[in-house]
Amino acid sequence: MILRQLAPIDGSVAIHYNPVAMTAALKIPQPKVISWDDYVRSEQTSDVRHEFINGQVFAMSGSSWNHNRIAGDIFSDLCIKLRGKPCEAFVNDLRLRIDLGDEQFGYYPDVMVVCDKKDQRKSHVTNPTVVFEVLSKSTARIDRREKLLAYQGVAELQAYVMVEQSHPQVIVHRRSNHWRAETINGLEGILSLPEIGVEIPLATIYERVAWDEVEPDEL
């Protein structure tokens, strides 16, 4: 069950919402549920990006310098190595929509690789081939659990890559390996992505990280 800080788009006070814990006796008002189209329209004028979970919106926290450096270096390396190929890399402002039966999600992955040229809607994509998330203290649990499950429902997704921010480590979940975790450690390691014909050295991913600014892992 998801427990996040809810950020209503109508200006009302944000609350912590856990549907299991809420009972009629508490008389806590139910959070506002909005449509996907209303969510997309609200994002166009919002100063803060939000994720969409089954009609509810959740404000995204700001990212650190190192988070942006890592995502930027992944994106830059992919742009170079995908040049002349059918796949294209996108960085954090492109929305991913996921429909899983009655459930619907809207995320902003840190980096995506899209190989389906038909998957270029105005407001979102639906079928990336590879998704990257840079882990942080505020988002790691969601990235490792909620998003890992949700991303498996993306029909064309072949690999989900989680990149640690506090130390050089990359964890890859591949469809071809039944979504089991593969861990690559150390700056001498190489992230191999045969799904898109690319290899990225971890030394490249972490090239500009300022290790003295790293926050310790969340326990």
C-alpha positions, 0 to 999 in steps of 0.5 A: 500500500502506497503512503506518500505526501499528497499534494492536491492541485486545488490548493487545499492542505496536503495530508498523509494518506493511507487508505487502509488506516483511514476509517469512517470513525476518523472522519478524515476527508478523502483526498481529491481524485482527478482524471489523467487529462486534468492532471496533465493540464495542471502540470502545464501551469505548476511550478512543481512536478507531480507523480500521478497514482490512480487519480491522486497527485504527489509532489516530487522532491527536489534533487541534489547536485550529484543526482543531476550530475549522474542523470546528466552524464548517463543522458549525455553518454547515451546521446553519443552512443545512440547517434545514428540508431533508432533509439533516443534518450530523454532526461527527466522532464518527459512523462511516462504513463503506465496503464495496468488494468484499472490502475494508472500511473504517471512518472518522470523517470530520470532518464529514458530510452525510447525506441518506438518512433510511434511512441511520441505523444505530446504529453507522455510516452508509454513504451520506453525500452530502458528506464533509469532512476537515480536513487536518493534518500527520499525516493529510494523505497519508491524506486525499489518497490513501487516503480519496480513493480509498475515498470514491469507492466510497460509492454516494451520495457526491457531493462530498469536501471537503478543508480546509487547516488552515495556510492558507485553501484548500479542495479539492473532488472531485465525482462530477459532475466525475469526482473531479477536484480543484477548488481554492478559495483565499483568505478571499474564496472561496466553497465552493459545494455545489449537491449539498446546496443550500449555499454556505459562505464560506471566511471562515466556515470560517476565522473562528476560526482562530488563525493564530499557532498554525498549523503549517507545511505538511508537505513 
